[in-house]
Amino acid sequence: METRSDGWAGMGWDGWQDHDEVLRRLNQGADPEVWGGGRPLHRAAAFGSPEVVTELARRVADVDATEDGATALWEALFAGRPGNARALAAAGADPWRPLIGGWSPGRLSLAGPTPDLFPRPDGEPGLTEQEQASADEGRRLVAALGTFHYDGLGLACVAGIDADEAIRRLEATPADGEEMRELVEDPYEYDLDESLSFVGVTTVPGGCVVTQPWGYAPSMPGVQTRLSAGTVSYGLYANPKSGNQGSVTRDGVIEGWDLHPGGAPWPDATSEEVLRSYLYSSHAVAYCCAYVGLRLTDARAVVGPPDAWVRLPEADYWSH
């Protein structure tokens, strides 16, 4: 039996910005409710134009239909597309409907760059003092770190200890200065096992950062468990092949693995997780720092030069 096409075959992410193409497909029978495993309106809200969003919104049965707990309006907000969000609200989407973690798109928008995106009805609560403080710190931290290339980066953000203590816990030894200059200049000329032995360590407000711009060593379980004794560490490996991979280790115990810092919250996320995901959407490094309370003032601790380059001793860092 032949499976009926939904009419969106071959539609790329940029296609949702092409109103003529979307209209052509719809007029030829494309399903406004179904695209692959999701909803066309959700894809358009995140990647498309206000014109395409308006076109699809008037053809769907429910402009507030959910996908993984999120409405199209929620998707537009997380994607940083206020024009699409306004188009959805004009089409009847409810900005004040509670969704993931109890947040509505409207209340969540108060913490972002467009707090006046939706008129707030009488009786709708604003942000708490703590939420507003988190929002203020989020804007400061993202701006302080700025933009830099971090594919291939390994990172450990550790609360409450300085660089000297991190070095002691890792039993690391000072690296040779000349060797490090050559390695930093072209790390991929070195044998991987050799280059993974070297990490940078820097004291920052709130704790310290262990970094390796060319590899995953700081995020290895054995490194995380050593660093997190009596505190918490967030590990990141910005895998060029599969995206950002995060982990949380608390007092030597791995609490979370294969996380996605800087990504959208899961449908069962807590209120705190939703807010953090929104504040640091597409800012994975800032997310990791914020998770453990590091208040970096620039990106030096991440991209270098660090306070100290050190060599890790030989050990099985993949065991917990």
Phi, psi and chi 1 to 4 in degrees:
 res  aa     phi    psi   chi1   chi2   chi3   chi4
   1 MET       -  129.4 -178.1  177.1  177.2      -
   2 GLU   -75.6  133.6 -175.8  177.7   -8.4      -
   3 THR   -82.9  131.1  -57.8      -      -      -
   4 ARG   -72.0  132.3  178.8 -179.3  177.3  -86.5
   5 SER   -76.0  148.3  169.0      -      -      -
   6 ASP   -84.9   -5.0   57.2   31.5      -      -
   7 GLY    90.9    3.6      -      -      -      -
   8 TRP  -112.0   13.8  -59.8  108.3      -      -
   9 ALA   -57.3  133.9      -      -      -      -
  10 GLY    81.1    4.9      -      -      -      -
  11 MET   -77.9  113.2 -171.1   69.8  163.3      -
  12 GLY   -85.4  172.6      -      -      -      -
  13 TRP   -60.4  -38.2  -60.5  114.4      -      -
  14 ASP   -74.2  -16.8   56.1  -10.6      -      -
  15 GLY   -63.7  -24.4      -      -      -      -
  16 TRP   -72.7   -5.1  -61.6  105.2      -      -
  17 GLN   -96.3   -6.4  -62.1 -177.3   22.2      -
  18 ASP   -97.6   96.6 -171.9  -21.5      -      -
  19 HIS   -60.9  -41.7  179.1 -101.5      -      -
  20 ASP   -62.0  -40.7  -70.2  -19.5      -      -
  21 GLU   -67.4  -43.8  172.7   63.2   11.7      -
  22 VAL   -63.9  -43.7  170.6      -      -      -
  23 LEU   -62.9  -41.0 -174.7   60.4      -      -
  24 ARG   -59.7  -45.1 -178.6 -172.7   68.4   79.4
  25 ARG   -65.6  -43.0  -73.7  176.2  178.6 -102.2
  26 LEU   -61.7  -42.8  -71.8  168.1      -      -
  27 ASN   -68.0  -21.1  -70.6  -21.1      -      -
  28 GLN   -93.3    6.1  -69.8 -179.5   -7.1      -
  29 GLY   107.2    8.1      -      -      -      -
  30 ALA   -60.1  141.4      -      -      -      -
  31 ASP   -80.8  116.8 -168.6  -21.3      -      -
  32 PRO   -69.8  -11.1   26.1  -34.2      -      -
  33 GLU   -98.4  -17.0  -55.8  -77.9    1.5      -
  34 VAL  -134.9  130.2  178.4      -      -      -
  35 TRP  -140.1  112.7  170.5   73.8      -      -
  36 GLY    53.3 -121.1      -      -      -      -
  37 GLY   -97.7   12.0      -      -      -      -
  38 GLY  -138.4 -154.7      -      -      -      -
  39 ARG  -116.7  131.3  -65.5  178.4  174.9  -85.4
  40 PRO   -56.0  -39.3  -25.5   34.5      -      -
  41 LEU   -64.2  -36.6 -174.6   56.6      -      -
  42 HIS   -65.2  -41.4  -79.0   65.0      -      -
  43 ARG   -65.8  -43.2  -58.7  -69.5   79.8   72.5
  44 ALA   -64.8  -37.9      -      -      -      -
  45 ALA   -60.9  -37.5      -      -      -      -
  46 ALA   -86.6  -30.7      -      -      -      -
  47 PHE  -125.1  -10.7  -59.1  100.8      -      -
  48 GLY   -99.7 -164.5      -      -      -      -
  49 SER  -105.7  160.3   66.7      -      -      -
  50 PRO   -58.0  -33.7  -27.0   35.6      -      -
  51 GLU   -65.4  -43.0  -67.0   76.4   17.9      -
  52 VAL   -67.4  -41.7  169.5      -      -      -
  53 VAL   -59.2  -45.2  167.3      -      -      -
  54 THR   -62.2  -41.5  -61.5      -      -      -
  55 GLU   -62.0  -46.5 -173.8   66.9   48.3      -
  56 LEU   -71.1  -38.0  -74.7  165.1      -      -
  57 ALA   -60.6  -34.3      -      -      -      -
  58 ARG   -80.2   -6.0   71.0 -177.4 -176.3   85.4
  59 ARG  -107.3  -12.1  -66.3  175.3 -177.5 -110.7
  60 VAL   -88.5  158.0  -63.0      -      -      -
  61 ALA   -73.5  -33.4      -      -      -      -
  62 ASP  -142.1  108.9 -179.5    6.3      -      -
  63 VAL   -68.0  -16.1   73.5      -      -      -
  64 ASP  -104.9   19.4  -84.7  -31.5      -      -
  65 ALA   -60.2  145.7      -      -      -      -
  66 THR  -105.9  153.0   60.7      -      -      -
  67 GLU  -136.0  117.5  178.6 -179.0  -50.9      -
  68 ASP    53.4   40.4  -65.0  -32.2      -      -
  69 GLY    83.6   -3.2      -      -      -      -
  70 ALA  -115.3  142.4      -      -      -      -
  71 THR   -87.6  170.7   61.9      -      -      -
  72 ALA   -62.3  -35.2      -      -      -      -
  73 LEU   -62.6  -40.6 -175.6   56.0      -      -
  74 TRP   -59.9  -43.7 -179.6  -83.5      -      -
  75 GLU   -62.5  -42.3  -65.5  -72.6  -18.2      -
  76 ALA   -62.5  -39.9      -      -      -      -
  77 LEU   -64.3  -48.2 -176.5   67.8      -      -
  78 PHE   -67.0  -28.6  -96.8   83.9      -      -
  79 ALA   -81.0   -4.3      -      -      -      -
  80 GLY    69.4   39.7      -      -      -      -
  81 ARG  -119.5   79.3  -66.6 -175.0  177.2  -91.1
  82 PRO   -62.2  -32.3   20.7  -32.6      -      -
  83 GLY   -61.4  -40.9      -      -      -      -
  84 ASN   -67.4  -37.9  -69.4   -5.9      -      -
  85 ALA   -63.8  -42.3      -      -      -      -
  86 ARG   -66.0  -38.4  -68.3 -171.9 -178.3   97.9
  87 ALA   -62.8  -39.6      -      -      -      -
  88 LEU   -67.6  -42.9  -75.6  160.0      -      -
  89 ALA   -61.9  -39.0      -      -      -      -
  90 ALA   -65.7  -27.4      -      -      -      -
  91 ALA   -85.8    2.3      -      -      -      -
  92 GLY   108.0    2.0      -      -      -      -
  93 ALA   -65.9  145.5      -      -      -      -
  94 ASP   -96.6  106.9 -178.1    4.4      -      -
  95 PRO   -67.4  -17.6  -16.4   30.9      -      -
  96 TRP  -108.4   18.0  -55.4   99.3      -      -
  97 ARG   -80.6  121.1  174.1 -177.5  174.1  180.0
  98 PRO   -64.3  134.9  -20.8   33.8      -      -
  99 LEU  -129.2 -124.7  -65.8  167.6      -      -
 100 ILE   -66.4  132.5  -58.2  173.0      -      -
 101 GLY    64.3   16.3      -      -      -      -
 102 GLY    82.6   -2.9      -      -      -      -
 103 TRP   -81.9  141.2  -74.0   92.0      -      -
 104 SER   -97.2  156.6   67.8      -      -      -
 105 PRO   -57.2  -37.0  -24.2   33.7      -      -
 106 GLY   -64.6  -47.9      -      -      -      -
 107 ARG   -69.1  -36.6 -159.9  167.1   85.6   82.3
 108 LEU   -64.8  -35.4 -166.0   55.9      -      -
 109 SER   -62.9  -23.6   71.5      -      -      -
 110 LEU   -64.1  -21.9  -60.1  175.6      -      -
 111 ALA   -91.1   -4.7      -      -      -      -
 112 GLY  -104.9 -164.7      -      -      -      -
 113 PRO   -75.9  -10.9   26.4  -34.1      -      -
 114 THR  -127.0   67.9   52.6      -      -      -
 115 PRO   -66.8  -14.2   23.1  -33.1      -      -
 116 ASP  -100.7   22.1   57.9  -11.5      -      -
 117 LEU   -61.4  -39.9 -174.4   58.3      -      -
 118 PHE  -127.6  137.5  -50.3  109.6      -      -
 119 PRO   -62.3  130.6  -18.4   30.5      -      -
 120 ARG   -88.1  118.1 -177.9  152.0   60.1  100.0
 121 PRO   -65.7  155.6  -16.9   30.3      -      -
 122 ASP   -57.8  135.0  -67.8  -19.9      -      -
 123 GLY    92.4  -14.1      -      -      -      -
 124 GLU   -79.4  123.9  -79.4  -70.3  -17.7      -
 125 PRO   -70.3  146.6   27.0  -34.8      -      -
 126 GLY   -86.9 -157.4      -      -      -      -
 127 LEU   -79.7  147.2  -59.6  177.2      -      -
 128 THR   -72.8  168.6   66.1      -      -      -
 129 GLU   -59.8  -40.9  -71.7 -173.0   11.8      -
 130 GLN   -66.4  -41.9 -177.5  176.0   -6.5      -
 131 GLU   -64.7  -40.2  -70.0  164.4  -10.9      -
 132 GLN   -65.1  -39.9 -175.0   62.5   61.0      -
 133 ALA   -62.9  -40.6      -      -      -      -
 134 SER   -62.9  -40.9  -64.4      -      -      -
 135 ALA   -64.7  -43.0      -      -      -      -
 136 ASP   -62.4  -44.3  -66.3  -17.6      -      -
 137 GLU   -66.3  -36.4  170.6   59.0   13.6      -
 138 GLY   -60.5  -46.1      -      -      -      -
 139 ARG   -63.5  -41.4  -76.5 -171.8  -73.0  -87.1
 140 ARG   -63.9  -46.2 -173.0 -152.1   64.5   78.4
 141 LEU   -66.8  -44.4 -179.9   56.1      -      -
 142 VAL   -60.4  -43.4  168.0      -      -      -
 143 ALA   -66.3  -39.1      -      -      -      -
 144 ALA   -64.9  -40.3      -      -      -      -
 145 LEU   -73.7  -32.7  -71.0  176.3      -      -
 146 GLY    69.0 -160.3      -      -      -      -
 147 THR  -112.7  131.1  -57.5      -      -      -
 148 PHE  -153.8  158.0   54.4   88.1      -      -
 149 HIS   -77.3  127.1  177.9   80.3      -      -
 150 TYR  -134.2   15.5   64.2   92.3      -      -
 151 ASP   -58.4  132.4  -89.0   -2.1      -      -
 152 GLY    88.4   -1.1      -      -      -      -
 153 LEU   -76.9  139.2  168.6   76.6      -      -
 154 GLY  -113.0  142.4      -      -      -      -
 155 LEU  -149.3  143.7 -164.6   68.8      -      -
 156 ALA  -132.4  120.0      -      -      -      -
 157 CYS  -102.4  119.2  -61.6      -      -      -
 158 VAL  -122.3  128.6 -167.6      -      -      -
 159 ALA   -83.9  140.7      -      -      -      -
 160 GLY    80.7    0.3      -      -      -      -
 161 ILE  -128.2  152.2   64.8  170.2      -      -
 162 ASP   -96.2 -178.5   62.2   11.8      -      -
 163 ALA   -61.4  -41.2      -      -      -      -
 164 ASP   -60.9  -41.9  -71.6  -17.7      -      -
 165 GLU   -67.8  -38.8  175.1   61.2   15.0      -
 166 ALA   -61.9  -43.2      -      -      -      -
 167 ILE   -62.3  -41.3  -66.6  169.3      -      -
 168 ARG   -62.9  -44.9 -173.2 -167.7   68.5   78.3
 169 ARG   -64.4  -34.4  -67.4 -176.5  178.5 -164.6
 170 LEU   -82.5   -9.7  -66.3  171.8      -      -
 171 GLU    55.5   37.0  -61.0 -179.9  -12.4      -
 172 ALA   -84.9  158.8      -      -      -      -
 173 THR  -121.0  152.7   54.3      -      -      -
 174 PRO   -58.5  139.9  -23.5   34.1      -      -
 175 ALA   -87.0  152.4      -      -      -      -
 176 ASP   -68.7  130.0  177.4   77.2      -      -
 177 GLY   -61.5  -45.4      -      -      -      -
 178 GLU   -66.7  -41.2 -179.2   59.0   32.0      -
 179 GLU   -61.9  -40.0 -176.0  176.0   19.0      -
 180 MET   -69.3  -36.3  -75.4  -49.8  -53.6      -
 181 ARG   -60.7  -41.8  -80.8 -170.5  -71.9  -85.7
 182 GLU   -69.0  -40.6  -65.7  177.9   -0.8      -
 183 LEU   -66.1  -45.5  175.1   57.4      -      -
 184 VAL   -63.7  -34.8  170.1      -      -      -
 185 GLU   -64.9  -38.4 -174.8  175.3  -26.2      -
 186 ASP  -153.4   77.6 -165.6   -6.8      -      -
 187 PRO   -64.3  -24.8   21.7  -32.8      -      -
 188 TYR   -82.1   -2.1  -58.2  106.6      -      -
 189 GLU   -81.7  -12.1  -79.1  -63.6  -51.5      -
 190 TYR   -94.2  155.4  -80.2   68.6      -      -
 191 ASP   -60.4  136.3  176.9   77.1      -      -
 192 LEU   -58.8  -46.1  179.8   62.7      -      -
 193 ASP   -59.6  -33.9  -71.3  -21.4      -      -
 194 GLU   -73.2  -48.2  176.4   69.4    9.7      -
 195 SER   -67.6  -28.4   65.1      -      -      -
 196 LEU   -69.1  -14.2  -75.3  175.0      -      -
 197 SER   -76.4  -14.9  -60.1      -      -      -
 198 PHE  -106.4  130.4  -63.9   96.4      -      -
 199 VAL  -134.5  155.0  -63.2      -      -      -
 200 GLY  -100.7  146.2      -      -      -      -
 201 VAL  -132.4  132.1 -169.9      -      -      -
 202 THR  -141.3  133.5  -56.7      -      -      -
 203 THR   -77.4  133.4  -60.4      -      -      -
 204 VAL  -134.2  163.3  -61.1      -      -      -
 205 PRO   -56.4  120.7  -27.1   35.6      -      -
 206 GLY   100.7  -11.8      -      -      -      -
 207 GLY   160.7 -133.1      -      -      -      -
 208 CYS  -150.3  164.2   71.8      -      -      -
 209 VAL  -124.3  130.6  171.9      -      -      -
 210 VAL  -108.0  125.9 -179.8      -      -      -
 211 THR  -132.9  154.1 -174.4      -      -      -
 212 GLN  -148.4   97.6 -170.8  176.3   72.1      -
 213 PRO   -61.3  -14.7  -25.3   35.7      -      -
 214 TRP  -116.4    4.7   55.3   80.9      -      -
 215 GLY  -165.5  177.6      -      -      -      -
 216 TYR   -96.3    4.0   51.4   74.7      -      -
 217 ALA   -53.0  -44.2      -      -      -      -
 218 PRO   -61.8  -22.8  -25.0   36.2      -      -
 219 SER   -91.6   -1.5   67.9      -      -      -
 220 MET   -64.0  144.4  -66.5 -171.5  -64.1      -
 221 PRO   -53.9  -42.5  -25.7   33.7      -      -
 222 GLY   -66.8  -29.9      -      -      -      -
 223 VAL   -71.5  -45.1  171.6      -      -      -
 224 GLN   -62.7  -42.7  -64.2  -74.7  -60.9      -
 225 THR   -66.7  -36.3   53.1      -      -      -
 226 ARG   -67.8  -42.3  -71.7  166.5  171.1   81.4
 227 LEU   -70.7  -30.1  -70.3  170.5      -      -
 228 SER   -90.7    6.3   66.0      -      -      -
 229 ALA   -56.2  119.4      -      -      -      -
 230 GLY    73.5    8.4      -      -      -      -
 231 THR  -152.6 -158.8 -174.4      -      -      -
 232 VAL  -133.2  143.6   59.8      -      -      -
 233 SER  -131.2  138.0  176.4      -      -      -
 234 TYR  -112.4  120.6 -161.1  109.8      -      -
 235 GLY  -100.6  145.0      -      -      -      -
 236 LEU  -136.8  135.2  167.1   68.8      -      -
 237 TYR  -125.9  116.0  175.6   48.1      -      -
 238 ALA   -84.3   80.7      -      -      -      -
 239 ASN   -67.6  117.3 -168.4  -36.7      -      -
 240 PRO   -62.0  -22.7  -20.3   32.3      -      -
 241 LYS   -90.0  -35.0  -64.4 -178.8  178.5  180.0
 242 SER  -127.2    3.4   58.3      -      -      -
 243 GLY    95.7 -174.7      -      -      -      -
 244 ASN   -71.2  129.4  -61.0  -38.6      -      -
 245 GLN  -119.6  119.3  -60.1  167.9  -15.4      -
 246 GLY  -114.5  161.3      -      -      -      -
 247 SER  -152.3  150.2   59.3      -      -      -
 248 VAL  -120.8  128.4  176.0      -      -      -
 249 THR  -127.4  126.0  -52.0      -      -      -
 250 ARG  -123.9  122.1 -166.2  179.1  -55.3  -87.5
 251 ASP    49.5   46.1 -162.7   15.9      -      -
 252 GLY    81.9    2.3      -      -      -      -
 253 VAL  -118.3  127.5  177.4      -      -      -
 254 ILE   -74.6  118.1  -63.6  175.1      -      -
 255 GLU   -95.1  -29.2  -71.9 -172.0  -15.2      -
 256 GLY  -147.6  141.6      -      -      -      -
 257 TRP  -139.6  152.4 -171.0 -103.1      -      -
 258 ASP    57.1   42.1 -159.9   21.6      -      -
 259 LEU   -83.0  171.2  -52.1  176.6      -      -
 260 HIS  -130.9   73.9   63.3  -48.6      -      -
 261 PRO   -58.8  136.4   23.1  -34.1      -      -
 262 GLY    87.9   -4.2      -      -      -      -
 263 GLY   -96.9 -179.2      -      -      -      -
 264 ALA   -71.0  152.9      -      -      -      -
 265 PRO   -73.6  150.1   28.2  -35.0      -      -
 266 TRP   -70.1  158.8  -63.3  111.7      -      -
 267 PRO   -58.4  -26.0  -26.3   35.3      -      -
 268 ASP  -100.2   18.8   60.0   -7.9      -      -
 269 ALA   -65.5  149.5      -      -      -      -
 270 THR   -77.5  169.0   65.2      -      -      -
 271 SER   -57.8  -43.4  174.9      -      -      -
 272 GLU   -64.0  -40.7 -178.4 -177.9   11.4      -
 273 GLU   -65.9  -38.8  -70.5  167.9  -17.1      -
 274 VAL   -62.6  -47.3  169.5      -      -      -
 275 LEU   -61.9  -44.7  179.8   57.8      -      -
 276 ARG   -63.2  -41.8 -171.2 -175.1  -56.9  115.7
 277 SER   -62.2  -38.3  -66.3      -      -      -
 278 TYR   -70.5  -46.1  178.7   56.6      -      -
 279 LEU   -63.4  -32.8  -64.6  175.8      -      -
 280 TYR  -116.5   29.5  -58.8  102.8      -      -
 281 SER   -59.1  125.5  179.2      -      -      -
 282 SER    66.3   16.9  -59.7      -      -      -
 283 HIS  -126.3   74.4  -65.5  -79.6      -      -
 284 ALA   -63.1  -41.8      -      -      -      -
 285 VAL   -65.5  -44.4  172.8      -      -      -
 286 ALA   -62.1  -38.5      -      -      -      -
 287 TYR   -57.8  -47.7 -179.0  102.7      -      -
 288 CYS   -61.9  -43.6  -60.9      -      -      -
 289 CYS   -61.9  -46.4  -64.7      -      -      -
 290 ALA   -65.6  -34.7      -      -      -      -
 291 TYR   -57.0  -38.3 -171.7   97.2      -      -
 292 VAL  -103.3    3.0  -58.5      -      -      -
 293 GLY    86.4   23.3      -      -      -      -
 294 LEU   -80.8  138.5  -57.1 -171.3      -      -
 295 ARG  -120.5   66.5  -57.6  178.5  -61.4  -81.3
 296 LEU   -61.7  146.8  -81.2   68.2      -      -
 297 THR  -104.7   -9.5   56.5      -      -      -
 298 ASP  -162.2 -176.1   56.1   36.3      -      -
 299 ALA   -96.1    6.6      -      -      -      -
 300 ARG   -57.9  -40.7 -179.1  179.9   67.2   85.5
 301 ALA   -63.1  -21.8      -      -      -      -
 302 VAL   -93.7  -49.6  179.4      -      -      -
 303 VAL   -98.8  -10.4  -60.6      -      -      -
 304 GLY    92.4  168.6      -      -      -      -
 305 PRO   -76.2  139.8   27.2  -33.4      -      -
 306 PRO   -77.4  173.5   32.5  -36.6      -      -
 307 ASP   -61.4  -37.6  -71.1   -8.9      -      -
 308 ALA  -152.3  138.7      -      -      -      -
 309 TRP   -95.8  132.7  -73.7  111.4      -      -
 310 VAL  -135.5  160.9  -63.5      -      -      -
 311 ARG  -107.2  130.9  179.9 -165.8  -75.4  -92.1
 312 LEU   -77.7  142.1  -60.7  174.1      -      -
 313 PRO   -69.4  158.1   26.4  -33.6      -      -
 314 GLU   -65.6  129.8  -70.0 -172.1   15.7      -
 315 ALA  -166.9  167.0      -      -      -      -
 316 ASP   -89.2   91.9  177.4   11.0      -      -
 317 TYR   -84.0   -0.7  -68.1  107.3      -      -
 318 TRP   -94.7   -5.6  -71.5  104.6      -      -
 319 SER   -90.7  152.8   65.5      -      -      -
 320 HIS   -82.4      -  -61.1 -178.5      -      -
